[in-house]
Amino acid sequence: MPLHDAEPMTILVTGATGTVGRPLVEQLLAAGHRVRALTRDPGRANLPEGTEVVAGELADTASLAPAFAGVHAAHLITFNGADFAPLHNGAEIVDMAVRAGVRRVTVLRGDLDRGPLEQAVVASSLEWTDLAPVEFMSNALEWAESVRTEGVVREPFADAKSAMVHEADIAAVAATALTTDGHGGREYWLTGPQVFTPPEKVRTISEVLGREVRYVELSQDEVVAQWRRSGYSTSDIEFFLAMRTNPPEAGYTVLPTVEQVTGRPARTFAQWVRENAAAFGG
């Protein structure tokens, strides 16, 4: 039996307390759907009233059976929320979802290439939609403390460009794909409406806060030393450098996907900063 547009459903949201999962839960509830939220610690989830919160760990397939029971559609993430490691039990998760009667899924991609979960979803009978967002606007929260306490952002690669996307827009695309027809078998690359370099991001933060925030460019050696002190592996550092010195074109190419799917323009970075001004001392 097919799913129909605007039909109330029970929808499972994995990664429900994350930067995409939380707004997705809110949007689905607002649209009148029943939402089941998967989290490792329900007692700390702090999700909206009306959310059915269930305990489970994506990397532990057996723990997911109660979460999938009676679910029509599901939003899946491709990594373990505890340490962001790629999931290696993708085939088992997909098999459980299919056996439980899930019909439709969105998959939030965590890398440029499809991992085991995405591959299993594509090979299954599920109606799937692949979500491939570029840089999250929330990455700017890494600057919050220095902006709040010093009025400065220290960041390398001043010429690096990003078409960063608001997490609520990723959620809105997921909500649309989960609850309306016409998105099966689609891969959606998701961007914001503008391209920014780090100094331009800092300028926007300064303008929204109404006070001076300075940009100080770090050298490559300085930032590599920071990453090492933070415990990142050599392979992690090589990936970070590649993304900043030779980023894929998709990361800085503005696309109309958000508006095409949701019918609403993509949110701007200035809007994101206004929503999160308190974190920056605004």
C-alpha positions as CSV (number, residue, x, y, z in Angstrom):
1,M,0.0,0.0,0.0
2,P,1.6,3.3,-1.1
3,L,2.2,6.2,1.2
4,H,0.1,9.3,0.3
5,D,0.9,13.0,0.5
6,A,-0.1,14.5,3.8
7,E,-1.2,11.2,5.3
8,P,-0.3,11.2,9.0
9,M,2.4,8.6,9.7
10,T,4.6,7.2,12.4
11,I,8.1,8.3,11.5
12,L,11.3,7.2,13.1
13,V,14.1,9.8,13.4
14,T,17.6,8.5,14.2
15,G,20.1,10.9,15.5
16,A,17.1,12.7,16.9
17,T,19.0,15.0,19.3
18,G,21.5,16.1,16.6
19,T,21.7,19.3,14.6
20,V,19.5,17.9,11.9
21,G,17.4,15.4,13.9
22,R,16.1,17.9,16.4
23,P,14.6,20.3,13.9
24,L,13.3,17.3,11.9
25,V,11.4,16.1,15.0
26,E,10.0,19.5,15.5
27,Q,8.9,19.9,11.9
28,L,7.3,16.5,11.7
29,L,5.3,17.0,14.9
30,A,4.2,20.5,13.7
31,A,2.9,18.8,10.5
32,G,0.8,16.4,12.6
33,H,2.8,13.2,12.3
34,R,3.7,10.8,15.1
35,V,7.4,10.9,15.7
36,R,9.5,8.2,17.3
37,A,12.9,9.5,18.3
38,L,15.9,7.2,18.7
39,T,18.6,8.3,21.2
40,R,21.1,6.6,23.4
41,D,19.9,8.4,26.5
42,P,16.1,9.2,26.5
43,G,16.4,10.9,29.9
44,R,18.6,13.7,28.5
45,A,16.9,14.0,25.1
46,N,14.8,17.1,25.9
47,L,12.7,16.7,22.8
48,P,9.3,18.4,22.2
49,E,6.2,17.2,24.0
50,G,4.5,14.5,22.0
51,T,7.7,12.8,20.8
52,E,7.9,9.1,21.5
53,V,11.5,8.7,22.7
54,V,13.1,5.3,22.5
55,A,16.5,4.1,23.6
56,G,18.8,2.5,21.0
57,E,22.2,2.5,19.5
58,L,22.6,2.4,15.7
59,A,25.8,0.4,15.9
60,D,23.9,-2.2,17.9
61,T,21.3,-3.7,15.5
62,A,19.5,-5.7,18.1
63,S,18.7,-2.6,20.1
64,L,16.8,-1.1,17.2
65,A,13.9,-3.6,17.0
66,P,11.5,-1.6,19.2
67,A,12.3,1.6,17.3
68,F,11.3,0.2,13.9
69,A,8.1,-1.6,15.1
70,G,5.1,-0.1,13.4
71,V,7.0,2.6,11.6
72,H,6.0,3.8,8.1
73,A,9.1,5.9,7.3
74,A,12.5,6.6,8.8
75,H,15.2,9.1,8.7
76,L,18.6,7.4,9.0
77,I,22.1,8.7,9.7
78,T,25.1,6.9,8.5
79,F,27.4,7.2,11.5
80,N,27.5,6.2,15.1
81,G,26.4,9.2,17.2
82,A,28.8,8.3,20.0
83,D,32.0,8.9,18.0
84,F,30.8,9.7,14.4
85,A,32.4,6.5,13.1
86,P,30.8,5.1,10.0
87,L,28.3,2.3,10.6
88,H,29.3,-1.1,9.5
89,N,26.0,-2.9,10.1
90,G,24.1,-1.1,7.4
91,A,22.8,-4.2,5.7
92,E,21.5,-5.5,9.1
93,I,19.7,-2.1,9.8
94,V,18.1,-2.1,6.4
95,D,17.0,-5.7,6.7
96,M,15.4,-5.0,10.0
97,A,13.6,-1.9,8.6
98,V,12.2,-3.8,5.6
99,R,11.0,-6.7,7.8
100,A,9.3,-4.2,10.2
101,G,7.3,-2.8,7.3
102,V,9.2,0.5,6.7
103,R,8.4,1.8,3.2
104,R,10.3,5.0,2.9
105,V,13.6,6.4,4.2
106,T,15.8,9.4,4.0
107,V,19.6,8.9,4.5
108,L,21.8,11.7,5.7
109,R,25.1,11.2,4.0
110,G,28.2,11.6,6.2
111,D,30.8,11.5,3.5
112,L,31.3,12.3,-0.2
113,D,30.9,8.6,-1.1
114,R,28.1,6.2,-0.2
115,G,29.0,4.0,2.8
116,P,27.7,0.6,3.8
117,L,24.3,1.9,5.0
118,E,23.6,3.9,1.9
119,Q,24.7,1.0,-0.3
120,A,22.3,-1.3,1.5
121,V,19.4,1.1,1.2
122,V,19.9,1.6,-2.5
123,A,20.0,-2.1,-3.0
124,S,16.8,-2.7,-1.0
125,S,13.1,-2.4,-1.7
126,L,12.9,0.8,0.3
127,E,11.8,4.0,-1.3
128,W,14.9,6.1,-0.5
129,T,16.1,9.7,-0.8
130,D,19.8,10.5,-0.3
131,L,20.5,13.8,1.4
132,A,24.0,15.2,0.7
133,P,24.4,18.5,2.5
134,V,27.6,20.6,2.3
135,E,29.1,22.3,5.3
136,F,26.6,22.9,8.2
137,M,26.2,26.5,9.3
138,S,26.4,25.2,12.9
139,N,30.2,24.6,12.3
140,A,30.5,28.3,13.1
141,L,29.7,27.5,16.7
142,E,33.4,26.4,17.0
143,W,34.1,30.2,17.0
144,A,31.5,31.1,19.6
145,E,33.9,31.2,22.6
146,S,36.5,33.4,21.0
147,V,33.9,35.7,19.6
148,R,32.2,36.0,23.0
149,T,35.3,36.5,25.0
150,E,37.8,38.2,22.6
151,G,35.8,39.4,19.6
152,V,38.0,37.5,17.3
153,V,38.0,34.4,15.0
154,R,41.3,32.6,14.3
155,E,40.9,30.5,11.2
156,P,43.2,29.4,8.3
157,F,42.6,29.4,4.5
158,A,41.0,32.8,4.1
159,D,40.1,32.0,0.5
160,A,38.3,28.7,1.1
161,K,34.7,29.0,-0.2
162,S,31.6,27.3,1.3
163,A,27.9,27.3,0.3
164,M,27.0,26.2,3.8
165,V,23.5,25.1,4.6
166,H,21.2,25.7,7.6
167,E,20.4,22.5,9.5
168,A,16.7,23.3,9.5
169,D,16.7,23.3,5.7
170,I,18.3,19.9,5.7
171,A,15.5,18.8,8.1
172,A,12.8,20.4,5.9
173,V,14.0,18.5,2.8
174,A,14.0,15.3,4.9
175,A,10.5,16.0,6.2
176,T,9.2,16.7,2.7
177,A,10.8,13.5,1.3
178,L,9.5,11.4,4.1
179,T,5.9,12.6,4.0
180,T,5.2,13.3,0.3
181,D,5.5,11.4,-2.9
182,G,8.0,12.0,-5.8
183,H,11.3,11.8,-4.0
184,G,12.2,8.1,-4.3
185,G,15.5,7.3,-5.8
186,R,16.7,10.9,-5.7
187,E,20.0,12.3,-4.5
188,Y,19.7,15.8,-3.1
189,W,22.8,17.9,-2.7
190,L,21.8,20.7,-0.3
191,T,23.4,24.1,0.0
192,G,22.6,27.5,1.4
193,P,21.8,30.5,-0.8
194,Q,25.3,32.1,-0.7
195,V,29.0,31.3,-0.9
196,F,31.2,32.5,2.0
197,T,34.9,32.7,2.7
198,P,35.9,32.6,6.4
199,P,36.4,36.4,6.5
200,E,32.9,36.9,5.0
201,K,31.4,34.6,7.6
202,V,33.1,36.6,10.3
203,R,31.8,39.9,8.8
204,T,28.3,38.5,8.8
205,I,28.6,37.5,12.5
206,S,29.9,41.0,13.3
207,E,27.0,42.7,11.4
208,V,24.3,40.6,13.1
209,L,25.8,41.1,16.6
210,G,26.3,44.8,16.0
211,R,29.9,44.8,17.3
212,E,33.4,44.3,15.9
213,V,34.6,40.8,15.4
214,R,38.0,40.5,13.8
215,Y,39.3,37.8,11.5
216,V,42.9,36.5,12.1
217,E,44.2,34.1,9.6
218,L,46.2,31.2,10.9
219,S,48.9,29.5,8.9
220,Q,48.6,25.9,7.8
221,D,51.3,24.9,10.2
222,E,49.5,26.6,13.1
223,V,46.2,24.9,12.4
224,V,47.8,21.5,11.9
225,A,49.5,21.8,15.3
226,Q,46.0,22.7,16.8
227,W,44.5,19.6,15.2
228,R,47.2,17.4,16.5
229,R,46.8,18.8,20.0
230,S,43.1,18.1,19.8
231,G,44.0,14.4,19.1
232,Y,43.1,14.1,15.5
233,S,44.8,11.3,13.6
234,T,47.1,11.8,10.6
235,S,44.4,10.6,8.2
236,D,41.9,13.0,9.8
237,I,44.3,15.9,9.3
238,E,45.0,15.0,5.7
239,F,41.2,14.9,5.1
240,F,40.7,18.3,6.7
241,L,43.5,19.8,4.6
242,A,42.2,18.4,1.4
243,M,38.7,19.8,2.1
244,R,40.2,23.3,2.7
245,T,42.9,23.5,0.1
246,N,41.2,21.5,-2.7
247,P,37.5,21.3,-1.8
248,P,35.0,19.5,-4.1
249,E,33.1,21.9,-6.4
250,A,29.9,20.7,-4.8
251,G,30.9,22.3,-1.6
252,Y,30.9,25.9,-2.9
253,T,28.3,25.7,-5.7
254,V,24.9,27.2,-4.7
255,L,22.1,24.9,-5.7
256,P,18.3,25.6,-5.7
257,T,17.5,22.2,-4.2
258,V,16.1,23.4,-0.9
259,E,13.6,25.7,-2.5
260,Q,12.7,23.2,-5.3
261,V,11.9,20.4,-2.7
262,T,10.3,22.5,0.1
263,G,8.8,25.4,-1.8
264,R,10.7,27.8,0.5
265,P,13.9,29.7,-0.1
266,A,17.0,28.4,1.7
267,R,17.7,30.2,5.0
268,T,20.6,32.6,5.0
269,F,23.7,32.6,7.3
270,A,22.6,35.9,8.7
271,Q,19.4,34.3,9.8
272,W,21.3,31.4,11.4
273,V,23.5,33.9,13.3
274,R,20.4,35.7,14.6
275,E,19.0,32.4,15.8
276,N,22.2,31.6,17.6
277,A,23.3,35.0,18.7
278,A,23.3,34.1,22.4
279,A,26.1,31.6,21.8
280,F,28.3,34.4,20.5
281,G,27.5,36.8,23.3
282,G,24.8,38.7,21.4
